[in-house]
Amino acid sequence: MLKRTLTIAAATTALAAALASPALAAPADFVGTWVNKDANTRGVTRLVVTSAGGNNLNIQVFGKCHPTDCEWGTKPLVTYGINVQDTNHNYATTNYNQGFSNSLLTFSYGGNEVLFQGYTQFLDNSGRQNYYSREYFQRQSKVKIPVSVPRIPIRP
């Protein structure tokens, strides 16, 4: 009987602790370098998400340019859950106003893939049409390079 009472008490304490301190939100899941799955894209080629302390994030967006990709700059990335109690934030937005255009960007995190959606409005009276884009990004693998590579003597 004592063993059962202690087990129930321990389970109750663990449940109370879990409810009192909810799991950290998942913004950290966005952190990393994401590359467009379409190597031939004419749009956004790469996303770099970094921590800005706590659950705050920053994002750098790179677009297709020649000879090297164009950096759009660094902006805050705001994350969202599916309701006010949801601490598992799998969605995010940011906004880039580049003077000639304004782009609202949305992101949906799904493991090793991010769905990117962009809504671009032209502000420069150029006559260009506003447009929507959708791209899929995958997390760039981290390659570990050994500090020192042993040399193998070559004998003739």
N, C-alpha and C positions, 0 to 999 in steps of 0.2 A: 504494500500500500504506500509506504514511504517513497519507494522508487518511482511509482506512478505519479505521485504528487510532485516530486522533484522534476520529473520529465515534463509534466504539464506546466509547472512554474517556469522552467527553462524555455519551453516553447513560447509561452506567453511573453516572457522578457524579450526574446529574439524578435517576435512579431512587433512588439511595442517599439523596439529600437529601429526596426526597419521602417515603421510608419513615421516615427519622429524624425528620422534622417533619411529622406528619400535618396535614391541613387542619383548621382550626378547626371546632369543632362548630357546628351550625346554630341554637343558641338565639337568635341575633340575628334569625333569620327571623321569630320570633314578635313581635318588638318592633313596636309600632304600636298604633293604635286600630282595633278590630274592631267592626262593627255587625251586629246580627242581620239576617239576610236577610228575616225576617218582621217587617215594620214593625208588625204588630198583635199581636206576642207578648205574653203575659201573664207571661212569665218573665224571663230575663236579656236585657237590651237592648243592652249594650255591654261590651266588654272593653278595658282599657288596659294594655298590657304595656310595661314600661320596663326598661332595663338597670340592674343593681345592681352593676356592675363585673365585669370578666372575663366568664365565661360564666354569671354569675348573673342571674336575672331576678326582677322583682316584677310582680304583677298586681293590678289594681283591677277588681272586678266591680260592675256596675250592674244592678239589677233594676227591673222595672216598678212604679212607684208614681205617685200623683197628688198634686200637679200636676207634680212633677218626679221623675225616677228616683232610687231609693235607692242610695247607695253602701254596699257591704258592707265596705269597708276594703281595705287593702293587705296582701298576703300574698306569701311567696316562691313562685315557680313553678319546679318541678323538672322538668327535661327528660330524655328517654330516647332511646336508639337502639334498634335491634332486637336487638343482642347486645353483648357487652362490648367488641368491637373497633369497633363502629359509632360514628363521631364525627358522623354526620349525624342530629342529634336532631330527629325530627319528631313526638314525643309528649311530653306534659307532664301534670302533676297539681298540684293544690293542694287545701287543705282549709280550709273556713270553719266554725268552731264559733261559732254566734251565741247560745249559751246555750239557747234554746228548740229549736234544731235544729242538726244537723251535716250539712254538705254536702261530699261528696268530688266534685271536679270533674276531668274528664279532657279532654284536648285532642289532636286530631290535625291537624297542619299539612299542607296540600296546596296550596302556591302561594299564590294569593290567597284561599283559603278555609280556615277552621278549623271542624272538627267538634267541637262541645262536647257533653259528656255529663255529666249531674249525677245524683248519687245522694243524696237527702235523707232523713235519718232525724230524726223528731221526738222530742225528749227531754223535753218538758214535760207528758206525760200528758194531752194535750188530746184524745186519741182520733183525731187526724188520721192518715191512712195515710201511711207512708213512700212516696216516689215516685221514679221515674226520669224524666229529661227529656233530649231530644236536640234540639239547635238547630244551625243553620249560620250562620256569621259570615263577612262579607267585609271585607277591609281597607278602611278609610275613606280615600278619596282625599285627598291633600294639595292644597289650593288655594293657589296663590301669589298674594298680593295685591301689586301694585306699590307701591313706597314712595311714589312721587308719580305722580299721574295728570295728564297735561297737560290744561290747560283750553282749550277751544275757544271762542273768542268767538262770542257769538250776536248777530247783527245783525238789526234789525227790517226 
